[in-house]
């Protein structure tokens, strides 16, 4: 008998996924504001992103250190929903620092410290929330619930910049940096208040404080006798390979987008101030893919699931079109992208709800997209590179689900190690930026870096399947309500 998803608990849980996306994407609005207000170089302005993403790694290391110091897993000691509430409280402290940081002429150092603390709280929330999303229901459909949560995250990335831009500038026009640094105070104080309210909501919610992770591991396995009982999470090969997987996945996702403006400037003649809707489409592509891949989590009939497979991606695409129309961008040139979405839908249907199969199919499609982008020109190459967002969309849930499968009581430690590898976003983006120099490969062929990342993920998809089978875990076994 398959465990049914507890939708009331899941509905509460996904609020934090929304916040992560909302704040992360809103950082792109802060960068040009800070650059102008504090007279920063381009490199200095990027410290906004560095401070935010490095905090995830630091937070994970603190989590491992504290767990070691207290002689047991931190979340098992304080409880899952308590952990998320604590993480929200830490993030709220960070937002409150925006008030003194934005006083008078402002302090850039205090600003990025504030963002660092916000993300530090997010790291604890992520360590708790990702495993919860997997176990609030049948573990075999955990990747589909993570896709749904990821879709909510990307809804946050879609509307976050719009709302923060409106709050700071009083308009949503792209390229507008004419704002007082003090205008940053209000939106982040409101955000801090929202963090505190949601923390209280979590505290009194029905989300479980304790999870019997050993029982979860037994449920994942077809045969309990094959479940491994190691002394540490790092001894599980699916986790170690999954850590590299998260590193290169976040790397290709971030580097593809971060190098796109320069490629379009040099090879398509589209200037930086015109780039906003293209970058918006890239991040919306992740939402499109995640909304589609989450269909299986609804537990609907096969007939309804087939209809939703086509409805969900175009509903998400419509959100992108509406948001950017509100931002007064011309959307006519983007309608053709609706045809590209068909390839992603086909990949989702072929995956049949299996995280390993989806990881293999979407990684392979990612390689094809990047190769097309490198070998073509004009808008064909631009849309090929942007479509990487579609094929990255479901990879986090797939990798995470496969990497923590069978870890039992070590799941939280494994989760913290996976969150730590988010730093790959900075490393891989820098690597691609380095080889993009004209003295090396040039910007267009620098995307070979992303293709190599996808190649590792395809290898992981094949290898982890046999690793898990040896532990009695097979996610290809048909599950009720899989939706495909």
Helices and strands as residue ranges (DSSP letters): H 7-37, H 42-45, H 47-69, H 74-78, H 80-101, H 108-135, G 139-141, H 142-169, G 181-183, H 184-203, H 213-220, G 224-226, G 233-235, H 237-258, H 260-267, G 272-274, H 276-293, G 295-298, H 302-326, G 332-334, H 337-351, H 355-375, H 378-386, H 388-392, H 395-404, G 408-410, H 411-420, G 421-423, H 424-435, H 442-445, H 448-470
